[in-house]
């Protein structure tokens, strides 16, 4: 994809018959930095899911994304983009739900101070209900040599707790897409 054409990925997806015929959803996992692949993904997306681990710098990065990057993407070519929410991932069970709710309330206050054209595009509950916790079985999957790799689906199907989190998260996503309601 040419770096100077941020809509190139969108055009590729929109015109590819195999994608449009066989898939209901296409997920583009991009790096967290604003490199060209990430920008292509933002311009191609209808919906955005932002994963975070609740660390201070990650949360600050989400605020920068919502305040400075998303408005530019919307103004400069992707008027369809909606933020489905913030996915809490890779956190330990020691996090209390009340602490997470306080962080979410802070995000709601932050979002309401954004221009209405932005906060109307952010789902009314910024954090997904389902939390993907830290699991030892998932910790080093991406670092294993290819010959020792285990398909993620096999790990998910083997451990009920992980499978339940993944299924519930997928349901959360579908519910938010089908009944999108902005924070307004």
N, C-alpha and C positions, 0 to 999 in steps of 0.2 A: 504494500500500500504506500502511495507517495505521501510523505510527511506534510507536504504543502496542501493536501486535499483532505481535510478532516472528515468530509462526508463520503469518502471513497468506500469505507467499510459498509456504511448504510446502503449505498447504491449496489454494492456487491450482494448484500443480503437480500435487498428488495428485488433484485433481478435474477437471483439464482433459483431456477425451478425446483431443484432437489430440496432446497431449504424450505421453500414456500409450500411444497406439496406434502412433505413427510414430517414436519415438525410443528408443534404448537408453540414451543418455546425454544429459543436459542440463548444459551448462557455464554457470555464472554467474560472470562476471568482475566482481569488485567493487573499489571503491577500497581502498587499504591502510589507511585510517583507519576507526575504529569509528563510522561514520555509520550511520543506519538501513539503507541498502541493503546494507551489509556484514553487519550483524547479521541481516537477513532472509535473506541468502545462507547464513550459518552455521546458522540454524535450519532452513532448507530442505534443506541438504546431507546426503547420505549419506557423502560423502567430501570431504576437503579437500586441496588441493594448494597449498602455500605457495611462491610464487616469491621468489627472493632473488638479489642480485648479489654476495654475499659481502662487502659493506661492513660495517663494525663496527656501525653504527646499525641496519642491516637485520637483522643477526643478533640484536642485542639486542631488536628488535621481535618477532622470532619467539619468543624466550624468554618475553617478556611475554604474547604470544598463547597459548602453550602452558601457561603457569603460571597466568594469571589469567582469560583470556577463555574458552578452551575448556571448563574445568571448569564455569563458570557456564552456558554454553550446554547442556552435557550435563545438568547438574542441573535446569535450569529448562525443559526441554522437548524437547531433541533427543538422545535416548538412542541414536540410530543412528549418530551422527557418528564417523567414523574419519579419522585423518590419514594419507593415502597417502604423504606425504613432502614434502620440500623440493626444489623444482626450482631448479637453478642456471641462471640466465639472464643474458644480456648481459655475459658475462665475456670477457676477452681470453685468447688462447691462452698467454700468459706464465704463467698459473697452472699450477703443477705439480700432478700428480695426488696426490703425497704430501702437499702442503700442504692440499689439499681433504680428504684422508682424515684428517688431524690435526684439522681443524675438525669433521668428522663425528664423530670419536671424542669430542671435547669435548661435542658435542650429545648423544651417547648417554649420557655420564656425567650431564649435566644432566637428561635425560629420566628416567633411572633414579631420580633423587631426587624425582621427582613422585609423587603418590599412585598406587598400582597401577591404580586405575580410569581413570587418564589414560594412563599409559605402555603399558597393554595395548591402547590405541586408536591408538597411533602405530606405523607400519610398522617392522619390525625393522631395516631399513636406512634411517635417516632421509633420506639424500640419494638422489635418483634417479641411476641409472647414467648416463643421457644428460645431457650438458651442452649447453645452447643457448648457443653462443658469440656474441660481438658480431660483427655483419656490417654493413658499410657500406650494403648494399642495404636493410636493415631500419631503419636508424637514424632516418630522419625520415618514415617512412610516415604516422604519425598526425598529423603537422603539415602535410602537403601540402593545398593547397586541393582541394576535392572534384573540380573539373574536371580536376586533374592526378593524381588518385589512381589507383593501380594496385591491382587486387584482390590480396590477400595470396596467394591460391592461385597466381596467375601468377608472382609473385616466387619462391615456394617451388618451383614446377615448373621454373623457369628455371635455378636454381642448385642443382646436385647436392648440395653440402655442406649447405645449409640443408634441402633435402628429406630427406636422410638423417637429420639431427638430429630433424626433426619426426616422421618415421615411427618412428624408434627410441624417441622419447619417448612417442608414442601406444602403442607396444607395451609399454613399461615400465608405463604406467598400467593397461592391460588386465591385465597379469600380476599387478600388485599388487591389483587389484580381485578377480580370480578366486581368488587364493591368499593373501588377507590373513592376515598373521601378525604379531601385536603384538610389541613389544620385549621382553616378559616373558622 
